[in-house]
Amino acid sequence: MTKTEVRQRKRKASTNALREIRSEQKRTTLIVPVAPMCRLTNEISKTFKNNLRFKTEAYRAMHVAAETFMIDLFQKANRAAIHDNRETVQVKDIQLAMELSK
């Protein structure tokens, strides 16, 4: 290997995942598209009462709250996976994160 050839260090996937989480948290845009989120909200609301209507601000508030919850949950699940010396989040990590969030 000559001096001009520089070998790049390979990083663990968990390091990249944490970096992606931090970059996503810095973003101000929503991750889930607005239309599918509105359809999901309408579908869930129909289980409680038919013909419910929501204002745009209500959709936005529910959307922001749901994404904030999901980001926090996945961040905790990722930490649990890293603690177990794994790079992949499994169902048991998400279950643990949900149990700890109660």
C-alpha positions in Angstrom: 0.0 0.0 0.0 1.5 3.3 -1.0 1.1 6.7 0.7 -1.4 7.9 -1.9 -3.8 5.0 -1.1 -5.7 5.9 2.0 -7.7 3.2 3.5 -11.0 4.3 4.9 -12.1 2.9 8.2 -15.4 0.9 8.1 -17.9 2.1 10.6 -20.5 0.0 12.4 -24.0 0.2 11.0 -25.2 1.3 14.4 -23.0 4.4 14.1 -24.6 5.2 10.7 -28.1 4.6 12.1 -27.5 7.0 15.0 -26.2 9.6 12.5 -29.3 9.2 10.4 -31.5 9.6 13.5 -29.8 12.8 14.4 -30.1 14.2 10.9 -33.8 13.3 10.8 -34.4 15.0 14.1 -32.8 18.2 12.8 -35.2 18.3 9.8 -38.3 20.4 10.2 -40.3 18.6 7.5 -42.5 15.6 8.2 -41.3 12.2 7.3 -44.7 10.5 6.6 -46.6 12.1 3.7 -49.6 14.2 4.6 -52.3 12.4 2.6 -51.7 8.8 3.9 -51.6 10.2 7.5 -54.9 12.0 7.0 -56.5 8.7 5.6 -55.1 6.8 8.6 -56.6 9.4 11.0 -60.0 9.2 9.3 -59.9 5.4 9.4 -59.0 5.2 13.1 -61.7 7.9 13.9 -64.4 5.8 12.2 -64.0 3.1 14.9 -65.2 5.6 17.5 -67.8 7.7 15.5 -68.8 8.0 11.9 -68.8 11.3 10.0 -66.2 13.0 12.2 -64.5 16.0 10.6 -61.2 17.5 11.5 -59.7 20.9 10.8 -56.4 21.1 9.0 -54.7 22.3 12.2 -55.9 19.1 14.0 -54.5 16.9 11.3 -51.2 18.7 11.5 -51.1 18.4 15.3 -51.8 14.7 15.2 -49.3 14.2 12.5 -46.5 16.0 14.4 -47.4 14.2 17.6 -47.4 10.8 15.9 -44.0 11.4 14.2 -42.5 12.7 17.4 -43.6 9.5 19.2 -42.3 7.2 16.5 -38.9 8.9 16.3 -38.5 8.7 20.0 -39.6 5.0 20.0 -37.2 4.0 17.3 -34.4 5.9 18.9 -34.9 4.0 22.2 -35.2 0.7 20.3 -32.0 1.4 18.5 -30.2 2.1 21.7 -31.5 -1.2 23.1 -30.2 -3.0 20.0 -26.8 -1.4 20.4 -26.7 -2.3 24.1 -27.2 -5.9 23.0 -24.3 -5.6 20.6 -26.6 -5.8 17.6 -26.8 -3.5 14.6 -30.4 -4.4 13.7 -33.5 -3.3 15.6 -35.7 -6.3 16.3 -39.3 -6.5 17.6 -38.1 -7.2 21.1 -36.2 -3.8 21.1 -39.4 -2.0 20.2 -41.4 -3.8 22.8 -38.8 -2.9 25.4 -38.8 0.7 24.3 -42.6 0.8 24.6 -42.5 -0.8 28.0 -40.0 1.7 29.2 -42.0 4.6 27.8 -45.0 3.8 30.0 
